[in-house]
Amino acid sequence: MASPLILVTGATGYIASRLIPRLLDSGYRVRALAREPRRLAARSWSDQIDLVQAEVRTPSTLAHALDGVDTAYYFIHNMSYGHGYATLELDAARNFARAAEQAGVQHIIYLGGLADPEGHIAPHMRSRIETGNVLREGKVPVTEFRAGVTAGSGSISFEMIRFMTELFPIVPGPLWLKNKSQPIAIQNIIDYLIAALNNKTGQGQVFEIGGPDVMPYKDLMLRYARIRKLNRRMLLLPGIPVWFMAFGVDLMTPVPYPIAHALVDGLSADSIVKHPAALQVFPEVRLIDFDSATQAALEKTHPSHIERMWVDGSTKTQFVKHEGCFILHTEIEINEEPEKIIRTIINLRNSSPLPWGEGSGVRERLHNAFGQQWIEWRVRRAASPTYLTQTLFFSPRGLPGFLYWFLSYPFQRFSFRGLIRKIAKRSQNS
């Protein structure tokens, strides 16, 4: 008997990228829904799933995506659209609930935001709660989880904490940072999402989930700094406009302005668990404290763990900030056998005056006093052409690391391009 078919929406997003491998490891068949499926091509699990292109705001595209699905995870949000996103989110949820009912889906699992719906909360948090309400208007049972700050490499809330704390010896922020937060490890969020698949008691209920620690938002940054052995202080100022804070976050971190605006605005109220029923309904979930979750996230700041969300087949050269790293990536076509290109890279490594470190094959660690740096090559063959990708990862340590990167970036970019061209030329001439 075939295992149940699970649909994961928002497949290019952070939560989906952590959930899908766990589902596959548990033996489930997985279908992933994305607006731009090509963005998933570089994921290590892309060839193990059924990938469909659909848009929840266009109901006609959903029937095929939901055909044969037992349980659907709903991870759709529209914050990146800016003004008016809340209306889009409710329309999308309504379309999805209706289509799921028509397709015979048995269960919807939704991850929303942690806030007190009876209190004064930001529009972003209100939208997350109302989205859950709209999903429950349909006839398909819904299990809703509400989570606050997610402690995990790649989480937008964690990356905002990471980049801002690394950069500023004195971290500026609004008085709202005194409000309380109950962060939860990404591992625990996935634990809850997996546990809900076969837990009938949880169907139709709303669960507030958080880790064992409750602390002001500002203490999240100070705890991160302590783990990184950085000397940091907070400077809380009254009257800082949300747009100004969001602009700074957009400039200094991987979080784009529309999302940063929503997140900063969300700091205006506490985000803590008031109804801990999840602990009784899902006793198998063992909560991880913030320090342990942060340490685990830092250990994953390495090319072997980083999701290659920037590889989408549309742009040959890209610069991104992602999972604690500045990343410079390029791809070129070389009309040579992959084995020959790899031999050229190895020979270059052995003869180059660059300070190569330990490593083998197509990834090298470069010695750097301002952080950790790696360079990686990957060779792939598509029909006749062979493609070589070259990726530079730099994880800065504190303000000196940021200064080093921004001051050296023009040289890094120039030498980076020259290196891949040298590899191509030597491969073709050898």
Secondary structure, DSSP 8 states (H G I E B T S, - for coil): ----EEEESSTTSHHHHHHHHHHHHTT-EEEEEES-GGGGTTSTTGGGSEEEE--TTSGGGHHHHHTT-SEEEE----GGG-TTHHHHHHHHHHHHHHHHHHHT--EEEEEEE---TTS---HHHHHHHHHHHHHHTSSS-EEEEEE-SEESTT-HHHHHHHHHHHH-SEEEEEGGGGSEE--EEHHHHHHHHHHGGG-GGGTT-EEEE--S--EEHHHHHHHHHHHTT---EEEEETT--HHHHHHHHHHHSSS-HHHHHHHHHHTTS-B--S--THHHH-TT-----HHHHHHHHHHT-STTTS--TT--SS-SEEEEEETTEEEEEEEEEE-S-HHHHHHHHHHHHHH--S-EEEEETTEEEE--TTEEEEEEEEEEE-SS-EEEEEEEEEEE-HHHHHHHHHHHHHHHHHHHHHHHHHHHHHHHH-
